[in-house]
Amino acid sequence: MTASHDTRLDRLRRPEYTGENRCLPCTVVNVAIAAAGSAAVGALVAVELGALVFVAALAAVWLRGYLVPGTPELTKRHLPERVLRLFGKGRDTGPPPVIDAESYLLSADVVVETADGSDLAFAPAFESAWRTHLAALRDAADAGFGDAGFGDAGGTADADRDDDSPAGLAPDGTRPAAPADVAALARLTGLDEEGDDLSLRWRGDAAFAHAADERIGHWESRSAFLADVAADRALTATLDDWASLPLASRSGVLGALRLFVERCPTCDGPVQLEERVVESCCSSYEVVAGRCTACDARLFEIDLPPSLASER
């Protein structure tokens, strides 16, 4: 009897929407609908029937993840972004930029208009300096400098793996960056490795930087990290005010510069733009990403401008 009972329940369950896959906003919306419907039944028919309807609705939400069919699609279309953020489901757009990156780069002659005036590109002098710093980083990696692993598009050097965990992974799924990576991060941010408790850890191809318990930055790939390190060194050498800018401003400018990278900083493969849809249970939005066609490293990902998204 127990096995048969469990089998019947299993037929009702939707594992893609329950357990660890359960979506809190969808659950809250459905429980609210169940409560409103049950209250209406209780008021119009009988309190006992309303309570029974509410218990049945909660059982449906527990087993299936939702009460109303098509809830994931409904929340994607109708649940405001500000509501999703209350449950940690919305996109983190970050604070507004302190300075306008494009205006700053144009006024500093770091980027210039293309010959036909239709786009922007690296100024020749900046591109030359940027490539020089990239070459120095790659040469340091080839020479085994600090086991930096700069030449690896997706990971850190084997020497930095923790032998007590599979493939050097910590319990949270991250692995520590090589010492030379952390040194480069310290120079990039202007923070002290020891005094500011600076750390850099990789999760898959992405890197996350922390100062003590505060996350101060992340990169989509080692290629993105290299691009920023080289650009920071080129800007430090040519712009008097660069080092005095707040870290958030410098981070925004460096991220904007990656939009103009045409060759992968790691393997020198061509970087192409691609449009894709990023989906979760509750939201769906279109982005434009820059990705190396040779090593598949992603350099940036930005929201597709509304004017373009509306044309699709």
PyMOL commands that set and color helices and strands:
alter all, ss='L'
color gray80, all
select helices_A, chain A and resi 2-12+15-17+19-21+24-44+47-64+71-78+81-86+101-107+124-142+145-147+158-160+166-168+179-189+222-238+242-244+247-260+306-309
alter helices_A, ss='H'
color red, helices_A
select strands_A, chain A and resi 111-113+120-122+175-176+198-203+206-211+214-219+271-279+284-292+298-303
alter strands_A, ss='S'
color yellow, strands_A
deselect
rebuild
show_as cartoon
